[in-house]
Amino acid sequence: MTPSAERSVHQKFSRAEWARLRWNTALHLDEQDLAVLRGLNESIALDEVTEVYLPLTRLLNLHVAAARNLAIVNDAFFGRPASHVPYVIAVAGSVAAGKSTFARVLRAVLTRSPQQPHVELVTTDGFLWPNKVLKDRGLMNRKGFPESYDAESMIAFLAAIKGSEKHVHCPTYSHETYDIVPDARRSIHRPDVLVFEGLNVLQSAPGPAVACSEFFDFSVYLDAEESDLEKWFLARVFALQKTAFQQPGSFFYEYRNLSKEETQFWALDIWRNINLVNLRENIQPTRQRADLVLKKSSDHTISAVWLRRT
């Protein structure tokens, strides 16, 4: 899809225009809450929560209510007991785009809205193949690419969530060891809303296979210029080198004492030969499928909002 065609699919709002759609939605987060939710080297202020997240929360609460009403109608038509079907929100975007912070803040804002829904957050990291499998398949340098995920397990998880199963389990991923945690499973118990965050969640499935996107009720794509994403990725690596890399159990422990020049060379190689390739080939092409595109400026703030036309 050409950029002009893609823009025609979405209605474009400036941040100020979008902020006015908040109406009287109240903010129930403070600076202390944000300090816990912020990601490494990511700045998010309360005014951004007010101007971007609150209008989005209002929209999502309306969507959730509409979906619930439709489920009641369908249950009545088929003469079956009322069901509890979770509303699934997908969050997609590049490495270093701020997906994790966005998903955490969105969950917090939704949870504290007047409806007080039970909101769970799951990332696709847990559905990566273990490092041993990736090494055996020669995919360690393709980690984060579609083929590095256990797609069958991911689909089964989403199907169980939408099927209202009482307890649905998902694998656990450790960013310290850079691997799946053996025998560690997390239980998700019938949330009202599930936020599902990951790089390639909006990608279509090859051939007749089922895609993750078929289980989503709403999707968000965090968008930024490639030059900004590269800058943010480098800043994250330098920050991690001073913190997480210093832990003996860290997968990247051997890189803890690299010089600034060595670290930048290594990080740029990862960005340009892995993350940027994945962005261009797999992630960015899915932007057009998102219900909402959040455009980020070089300072990490959201400057514009594209909402899919109905």
Secondary structure, 3 states (H helix, E strand, C coil): CCHHHHHHHEEEEEHHHHHHHHCCCCCCCCHHHHHHHCCCCCCCCHHHHHHHHHHHHHHHHHHHHHHHHHHHHHHHHHCCCCCCCCEEEEEEECCCCCHHHHHHHHHHHHHCCCCCCCEEEEEHHHHECCHHHHHHCCCHHHCCCHHHECHHHHHHHHHHHHCCCCCEEEEEEECCCCEEEEEEEEEECCCCEEEEECCCCCCCCCCCCCCHHHHCCEEEEEECCHHHHHHHHHHHHHHHHHCHHHCCCCCCHHHCCCCHHHHHHHHHHHHHHHHHHHHHHHHHHHHHHCCEEEEECCCCCEEEEEEECC
